[in-house]
Amino acid sequence: MPQATYQTVAALKSNPADERIPGKKRFEIACYKNKVVEYREGVETDLDNVLQIPSVFLSVSKGQTAPSEDLKKAFGPKTPLNDIIMEILNKGEMQVGEKERHAQLERVHNEVIDIVAGKLVDPKSKRVYTTGMICKALDQLSSQGGSAHKNDEAQGSGTATPTNGEDGQKSKPRPTWTGVVTTKSAKSQALDAMKALIAWQPIPVSRARMRLRVTCPTSILKQASKAAAKKEVSEDGADAEGEKPTGTVKDVILSYVEQIESQDTMGSEWEVIGFVEPGAYKGLGEFVGGETKGKGRVEVLDMTVTQEES
């Protein structure tokens, strides 16, 4: 099959060098750039949120669609259009200008800091840190990232002070942080940042969850949610920030809860006790208050429950 190059961008100038290669064409698809990385990492699964239009172009900016004969020559005569789009989406190169790249980097950086600040606490005071303090701590880690990684490797190889356990096994290098990039989603980078902060402790930090009791009239539970709420990244990084399912009021409440301890219905009132991230507490309280018009409640049973990291 002849070679083809393609780009996952909304608008991109053709590369003359490619056009001079016999049998080689440049194809483009129109995408929402900020969704491409999330799609490739498995976070975003709805193609309607990724593709601006399900077509293949020779030039997106000119609105010039690719002739079917060109597509057949490049991808084979029996390849469906959807398969071509998926190949471009999965393998295409994404290019952005310097100004746009800087803006994207700043946006991702702010998202990462917000996520981390909502999930880590001072283990002694049980208080969350400000975004400014988290930012400074990560800057400290990134400035020493290379040397720190080398030190851990040296210890593991025996060229530095041994840190082997009683069984003689080499110690595992601690996770490092080298800064935000635009090629990974904010949620996955936030997970990496938290692991590095916990491993190196530039400031005292620990993962934490809050133990809450949420009560709501049963008559409201099955009603459709009037507003979507923001969701934080999960511990394994599987959930992206964005809108939660709009389902019922009960569905949205439970989507905040990482671990359910108990659920019960007493008369006309439903109750759930469980654990949530500190950063999700405010959003949950606002959602319950708004949807129930003050009839529902969110009570803090334990301010924080620290978790040990492996």
Phi, psi and omega in degrees: 000132180301151179287151176217142174247150184205161186229138178263064180226160180284329179209128182208136178286144179292152177262110182304329181299322180292324184290340181275352180271120182302136177074005183246125182237156175255126178240152182227152169233152182267114184234161167273110190303321183290348181262345183297313180297317179298322178295315182292337178267001178084008180282310179264123183245347181272110183296336177297335179273351183255315183269135174284324178203136183279065180221162176249136185240155164275329177209113179294317184298328179268355183069027184266105181285155181281129177299145182299328179294322178295320180293322179295320180292323184278321188246355182104146186292339184254008181280121180295153180302320181297323178293325178294315179299317181294323179294318178295318181296321183278329188244349184294158179265135181253122181237138178225158178285165183300316181296317179292322179296320179295317180295320179294319179297318179295320179296314180296320179301313180296322178295317180299313181298317180298317180296312182297317181296333180275354185242340182252147179227164169285118185298338180273310183275347182061028180250148177282156178270156174287160178297328179296319180291320178296319180298315180295321180295320179289324176299321178297318179293318182292328180290335180247009185306311183296311182293324180295318180296320179295321180297317179295320179295322180295320179295320181291331182269354177091005180272356176235189180303123185299143175232021182291150177279188183294333181278000176082002180284148179290144179289147181280131179302139179285149179296144181245166179229123182244004177116170183279144174232164181264358183269357177233153181288159182297321184295320180288325178289327177297321177297317177297320181296318180295320179298319181291318179298318180291323182289321186259338176053054173296332167226152181296116181223155176205146173294148181211156172225157178253139177264119187235158168242125178245127178240146184205140176301135181297335181292342182261337187306316186271001178286149178293138179294136181275339183217141175276150181244162180279143179244137179270166179290142179278171185299325180270004177078014186281340183250132178269158173291150179151198183279140176279169176302141183274349176346219179273170178301319179297317180303314183291319178301312182292335180291342175281334190274118180287321182219121181270125178272318179198153172227143182202152175240123181238101182067241182260015183233134177256144182224140173226137175243130182192188184246138177226161175289145178305323181291345182267350186299315182297314180297320178296315179299317180293322180294311181298316180298319182287316183289328183260359182054042176087358181276339177265163183220150172235114183246136177273118179270318175226132183299313178211150173234106185287149180241136177280139178261138179279000000 
